[in-house]
Amino acid sequence: MMPPSLGAGRMQLQGGQPFDTGLAERIEALGGRADALWRRLVEIEDALAVREWWMLGRSFPEARLLAEISSLLAVARGEMENALSQGFGYASLRADSTDQYNAVGRDDTMRTGDPAWVAGCREQAVGLLRMIASGLPPMLQYAQMLRNYGEQLGIATPALDSFGIVTDRLNEINDALRQPPQ
């Protein structure tokens, strides 16, 4: 993400209310915290991009769970980008597309007949699930804090809505991790 520009739309408050310098500094600090959560979401999303987990979903249940989590993370990351843009004037440097990782895992479906390879992928999936499970509670708490502080500071409604969606998607990931993969 790029820091806020000095252009129009920077740190807009609900109803376009004017704000004092102290409030502007608190809002800018909140934007920095939101950017930190966005970066963490990107890191996890990138870690999951080692292969197309949905393609392995028939081979082992952990792959299906990772595919679901990847989808939820993509939504959360996109909403964080929206919040940073709408509420804080950040411009995104990430040029995402839905097929960003389309070359990764292309041969995976051909190797599903190799038990050793499948076992290695499953081990990798379990490690990724553990990493996500250990990092999720603080991320969820952080997302809730961003929404609460954003409400207190009166940032733009689209940014608050995005913080709410991020919290919802992280809660869905948390729920998915609580159930054994099927």
Salt bridges, closest charged atoms under 4 A:
GLU28 OE1 - ARG10 NH2 2.97
ASP35 OD2 - ARG39 NE 2.85
GLU43 OE1 - ARG40 NH1 3.03
GLU45 OE1 - ARG77 NE 2.45
ASP46 OD1 - ARG94 NH2 3.41
GLU62 OE2 - ARG122 NH2 2.62
GLU81 OE2 - ARG77 NH1 3.34
ASP96 OD2 - ARG77 NH2 2.72
ASP96 OD1 - ARG94 NE 2.82
ASP108 OD2 - ARG51 NH1 3.03
GLU151 OE2 - ARG147 NH2 3.28
GLU172 OE2 - ARG169 NH2 2.63
